[in-house]
Amino acid sequence: MHGYRVMVIGGYGFFGSRLVARLARQERLHVIAAGRSDAAARALVERLQPHAHATLSHVALDAMGWDFTAHLRRLDVSLVIHTSGPFQGQDYRVAQACARAGAHYIDLADGRDFVCGIANLQQSAAAQGVLLTSGASSVPALSTAVIDRLTAGMSAVHSIDIGISPGNRTERGLATVTAILGYCGKRLPSTGPKAQFGWLGSWRHRYPAPVGTRLLSPCDVPDLALLPQRYAGSPMVRFGAGLELSWLHRGMNAMAWLTRLGLVRDWSVHAGGLKRMADGFKAWGSDAGAMHVCVQGLDAQGAWRERNWVLVAGSGDGPFVPTLAATALVRKLAAGTLACTGARPCMGLLTLEDFMRETQGLDIHMRELMP
């Protein structure tokens, strides 16, 4: 057994398969694609192996099973990456099993309660000398790395505005759709004077070409709870997500109203059918998506400042964005350059340069915008 051994749970899934493909490019790794389906894991490994720099293997197991810790010890796993969402409603048995086995743990969660709650495992993580981190995704890992850059030298941050809008022709996973529908019409944490509800109301944001102007609506992400505590000034935080086709976006707005009126309790139970309906229109729109971050506040001299950053993804590469944090963390852990231990949301572990390095070979470009 050679190479730093990384197990990807859900390794043949929507995000997991993309993550395994990116990790396969790194040398001195042994990447194990894991999940309940041996056939699916084997097929992925066979497809990637001819051009892989890493050693690839697969294993069939249940990460939620009572014997998962024993599997980790038997396979001598150094790091587990959990990609099997939705994480809303999940417990921490996978992370706890990793701690017992002495393995680091990373997940791609963006569920607010799940990401924030990982800190409750601090004692177990510290005792075993491992890192248990949640939210190694577009939020809060990437968003925080961007905000750390934009707020450098600021004495107080007044507001943070974040938005994400994928292209309509970009693939979307069922777990992601389920998670989004789970808070449609539900009340969100608010740092401003008005209450916010998932997908209720909308605004427009203009992105660089080829994305253009997109509608955005409030969404539930860990940043709403974490960012006001992280930056001086307790900034107001707004996060919006959008669909490229405006009439599909307005449909989500209408669904949110139905929940607010008490006519539909939980749209996530209809996720499968709604995803199939939306997939029927995948030939429309584009494969270009974007993410933006805007911060406003006071610099060291007390002058008002606004700073902006944008990411544009084309060629259908948008779904790789949530995998960038995990690949960067693997690179650092395998090289021994990340000595952090404990249980924490994935914030402050990576710089913006770390993310930019992981975009090599992808149609993903990010830059700061001049005011």
C-alpha positions in Angstrom: 0.0 0.0 0.0 1.7 3.2 -1.1 0.6 6.8 -1.4 -1.5 9.0 0.9 -4.8 7.1 1.2 -7.9 9.1 0.6 -11.4 7.6 0.6 -14.2 9.4 -1.2 -17.6 8.4 0.1 -20.1 8.6 -2.7 -17.2 8.6 -5.0 -19.2 7.7 -8.1 -22.0 10.3 -7.3 -22.6 13.7 -8.8 -19.9 15.6 -6.9 -17.9 12.5 -5.8 -17.1 11.4 -9.3 -15.8 14.9 -10.2 -13.8 15.0 -7.0 -12.2 11.6 -7.7 -11.4 12.7 -11.3 -9.6 15.8 -9.9 -7.8 13.8 -7.2 -6.6 11.3 -9.8 -4.5 14.1 -11.3 -2.4 14.4 -8.1 0.7 12.2 -7.7 1.5 10.2 -4.5 -2.1 9.6 -3.7 -4.1 6.4 -3.4 -7.8 7.4 -4.0 -10.5 4.9 -3.0 -13.9 5.4 -4.6 -16.4 4.1 -2.0 -20.1 3.6 -1.9 -22.8 1.0 -1.7 -22.5 0.0 -5.4 -19.4 -2.0 -6.2 -20.3 -1.9 -9.9 -20.6 1.9 -10.1 -17.3 2.4 -8.2 -15.5 -0.1 -10.3 -16.8 1.5 -13.5 -15.5 5.0 -12.4 -12.1 3.7 -11.5 -11.8 1.8 -14.8 -12.7 4.9 -16.7 -10.2 7.2 -14.9 -7.3 4.8 -14.4 -5.7 5.0 -17.9 -4.8 8.7 -17.5 -4.5 8.9 -13.7 -1.4 10.0 -11.9 -2.7 8.7 -8.6 -3.4 5.1 -7.7 -7.1 4.3 -7.9 -9.1 1.6 -6.3 -12.7 1.0 -5.2 -14.6 -0.6 -2.3 -18.2 -1.3 -1.6 -19.3 -0.3 1.9 -22.0 1.6 3.9 -20.4 4.6 5.5 -23.4 4.8 7.9 -22.9 1.2 9.0 -21.7 0.1 12.4 -18.5 -1.3 11.0 -17.3 1.7 9.1 -14.5 2.4 11.6 -13.2 -1.1 11.1 -13.2 -0.6 7.3 -11.1 2.6 7.7 -8.6 0.8 9.8 -8.4 -2.2 7.5 -7.9 0.0 4.5 -5.4 2.2 6.3 -7.2 5.4 5.3 -5.6 8.7 6.2 -8.4 10.9 5.1 -12.2 10.5 4.3 -14.1 12.9 2.1 -17.9 12.7 2.5 -19.8 13.8 -0.6 -23.1 12.0 -0.1 -25.7 14.6 0.5 -28.1 16.1 1.2 -26.5 16.8 4.6 -29.6 18.5 6.0 -30.9 16.0 8.6 -27.7 13.9 8.6 -25.9 13.2 11.9 -22.1 13.0 12.4 -21.6 9.3 12.6 -19.2 9.4 9.6 -17.0 12.1 11.1 -17.1 10.3 14.5 -16.1 7.0 12.9 -13.2 8.8 11.2 -12.0 10.3 14.6 -12.1 6.8 16.2 -10.0 5.5 13.3 -7.5 8.3 13.5 -8.4 9.6 10.0 -9.0 13.2 8.9 -12.6 14.0 7.7 -13.8 16.5 5.1 -17.3 17.0 3.7 -18.8 19.0 0.9 -21.8 20.1 3.0 -23.5 23.4 2.6 -26.4 22.8 5.1 -26.2 25.6 7.7 -27.0 23.6 10.8 -24.8 20.6 9.7 -21.7 22.8 8.9 -22.0 24.9 12.1 -22.6 21.8 14.3 -19.4 20.1 13.4 -17.7 22.2 16.1 -19.4 20.0 18.7 -16.9 17.2 17.8 -14.0 19.4 18.9 -13.1 17.2 21.9 -13.0 13.9 19.9 -11.0 15.5 17.1 -8.5 17.1 19.4 -8.1 13.8 21.4 -7.2 11.9 18.2 -5.2 14.7 16.6 -7.3 14.8 13.5 -9.0 17.5 11.5 -12.8 17.2 11.1 -14.0 20.0 8.8 -17.4 20.6 7.3 -18.3 22.9 4.4 -15.4 22.3 2.0 -17.5 23.6 -0.8 -18.4 26.8 -2.6 -19.7 28.0 0.8 -18.3 28.6 3.2 -14.8 27.4 2.2 -14.5 29.4 -1.1 -16.7 32.3 -0.1 -14.6 32.8 3.1 -11.3 32.6 1.2 -12.6 35.4 -1.1 -13.9 37.6 1.7 -10.7 37.2 3.6 -8.9 38.6 0.6 -11.4 41.4 -0.1 -11.5 42.6 3.6 -7.8 42.6 4.1 -6.9 46.0 5.7 -10.6 46.9 6.5 -11.3 48.1 10.0 -15.0 47.2 9.8 -17.1 45.3 7.3 -20.7 46.7 6.8 -22.1 44.2 4.4 -21.3 41.0 2.4 -23.3 40.1 -0.7 -22.8 36.6 -2.3 -24.6 35.0 -5.2 -24.4 31.9 -7.3 -26.1 31.2 -10.6 -25.4 28.0 -12.6 -26.1 27.6 -16.3 -29.3 25.8 -17.1 -27.5 23.2 -19.3 -25.1 22.4 -16.4 -25.8 19.1 -14.7 -27.5 19.1 -11.3 -27.5 16.4 -8.7 -30.6 15.1 -7.0 -29.1 15.7 -3.5 -28.5 19.4 -4.4 -32.1 19.8 -5.7 -33.4 18.1 -2.5 -31.4 20.4 -0.3 -32.6 23.5 -2.1 -36.2 22.5 -2.0 -36.0 21.8 1.7 -35.8 25.4 2.6 -38.0 26.8 -0.2 -40.4 29.2 1.6 -38.8 28.6 5.0 -37.5 31.4 7.2 -33.8 32.1 7.0 -31.4 33.6 9.5 -31.4 37.4 8.9 -28.7 40.0 9.8 -30.8 42.8 8.3 -34.0 44.6 9.4 -36.3 42.4 7.3 -37.1 38.7 7.6 -36.0 36.5 4.7 -37.5 33.3 3.4 -36.0 30.8 1.0 -36.6 31.7 -2.6 -39.1 34.4 -1.7 -38.5 37.6 -3.5 -35.8 38.3 -6.1 -33.2 40.8 -7.4 -31.0 41.0 -10.4 -27.2 40.8 -10.6 -25.1 41.4 -13.7 -22.2 39.0 -14.3 -19.5 39.3 -17.0 -20.1 37.7 -20.4 -21.1 35.1 -21.3 -23.3 34.9 -18.2 -25.0 38.3 -18.2 -27.9 39.3 -15.9 -29.4 36.7 -13.7 -32.2 36.7 -11.1 -31.2 35.8 -7.5 -33.3 34.9 -4.5 -32.5 34.2 -0.8 -31.1 30.8 0.0 -30.0 29.1 3.2 -26.2 28.7 3.6 -23.8 28.5 6.5 -22.5 31.9 5.7 -25.6 33.5 7.1 -24.7 32.3 10.6 -20.9 32.2 10.4 -19.8 35.4 8.6 -21.3 38.0 11.0 -19.2 36.4 13.8 -16.0 36.2 11.7 -15.5 39.8 10.5 -15.2 43.0 12.5 -18.4 45.1 12.3 -20.8 42.1 12.4 -21.7 42.7 8.8 -25.1 42.1 7.2 -25.0 39.1 5.0 -27.1 38.4 1.9 -26.8 35.2 -0.1 -28.7 34.6 -3.3 -29.0 31.7 -5.8 -30.5 31.9 -9.2 -31.7 29.8 -12.1 -30.7 31.0 -15.6 -34.1 30.7 -17.1 -36.1 33.5 -15.6 -39.5 31.7 -15.8 -38.0 28.7 -13.9 -36.7 31.1 -11.3 -40.1 32.7 -11.0 -41.6 29.2 -10.6 -39.4 28.8 -7.5 -40.6 32.1 -6.2 -44.2 30.9 -6.6 -43.4 27.7 -4.9 -42.0 29.7 -2.0 -45.2 31.6 -1.7 -47.2 28.4 -1.6 -45.2 27.3 1.4 -45.6 30.7 3.1 -49.3 30.4 2.6 -49.3 26.9 4.2 -50.4 25.1 1.1 -47.2 23.0 0.7 -45.2 22.0 3.8 -42.0 20.7 2.3 -41.2 20.8 -1.4 -38.2 18.4 -1.0 -40.5 15.4 -0.9 -41.2 16.1 -4.6 -37.5 16.6 -5.5 -37.3 13.6 -7.9 -40.3 14.7 -9.9 -39.4 18.4 -10.0 -35.9 17.6 -11.1 -37.2 15.4 -14.0 -39.4 18.3 -15.0 -36.6 20.8 -14.9 -34.3 18.4 -16.8 -36.8 18.4 -19.6 -35.7 22.0 -20.4 -31.9 21.3 -20.2 -31.5 22.1 -23.9 -32.4 25.7 -23.1 -30.1 28.3 -21.8 -26.3 27.9 -21.5 -23.6 25.9 -19.8 -22.1 29.1 -18.2 -22.5 30.0 -14.5 -21.1 32.4 -12.1 -20.5 33.3 -8.5 -19.9 36.8 -7.0 -18.8 38.3 -3.7 -19.2 42.0 -2.8 -18.0 43.5 0.5 -18.5 47.0 1.7 -16.9 48.6 4.8 -14.3 51.0 6.2 -10.6 50.8 5.5 -7.9 51.5 8.1 -8.3 55.2 7.6 -12.1 55.1 8.0 -12.8 55.7 4.3 -15.7 53.8 2.7 -14.7 50.9 0.4 -16.4 48.5 -1.9 -14.6 45.5 -3.2 -15.8 42.8 -5.7 -14.8 39.4 -6.9 -16.3 37.2 -9.6 -16.0 33.6 -10.8 -17.2 32.5 -14.2 -17.5 28.8 -15.2 -18.1 27.6 -18.7 -18.1 24.4 -20.7 -20.3 22.8 -18.0 -17.5 22.9 -15.5 -19.5 24.7 -12.8 -20.1 21.5 -10.8 -16.4 21.2 -10.2 -16.4 24.4 -8.2 -17.7 22.7 -5.0 -14.8 20.2 -5.2 -12.0 22.7 -5.3 -11.7 23.1 -1.5 -11.4 19.3 -1.0 -8.8 18.9 -3.6 -6.8 21.8 -2.2 -7.1 20.3 1.3 -6.0 16.9 0.2 -2.9 18.5 -1.5 -1.9 20.2 1.8 -2.6 17.3 4.1 -0.8 14.8 1.8 2.2 17.2 1.7 2.1 17.8 5.5 1.7 21.5 5.1 -1.6 21.7 6.9 -1.1 21.0 10.6 -4.5 22.1 11.8 -6.5 19.7 14.0 -9.8 19.9 15.7 -13.4 20.1 14.5 -14.5 23.3 12.7 -16.3 24.7 9.7 -14.1 24.9 6.6 -13.0 28.5 7.0 -9.5 30.0 7.1 -7.9 26.7 6.1 -7.3 27.8 2.4 -6.3 30.9 0.6 -7.7 32.2 -2.7 -4.5 31.1 -4.4 -5.1 27.5 -3.2 -8.4 27.6 -5.0 -7.0 29.1 -8.2 -4.4 26.4 -8.4 -7.1 23.7 -8.4 -8.8 25.3 -11.4 -6.0 24.2 -13.8 -7.5 22.4 -16.8 -11.0 23.6 -16.1 -13.0 26.4 -17.7 -13.2 28.2 -14.4 -11.8 31.7 -14.0 -11.9 34.1 -11.1 -10.8 37.7 -10.6 -11.2 40.8 -8.5 -13.2 43.6 -10.1 -12.0 47.2 -9.9 -14.5 49.6 -8.4 
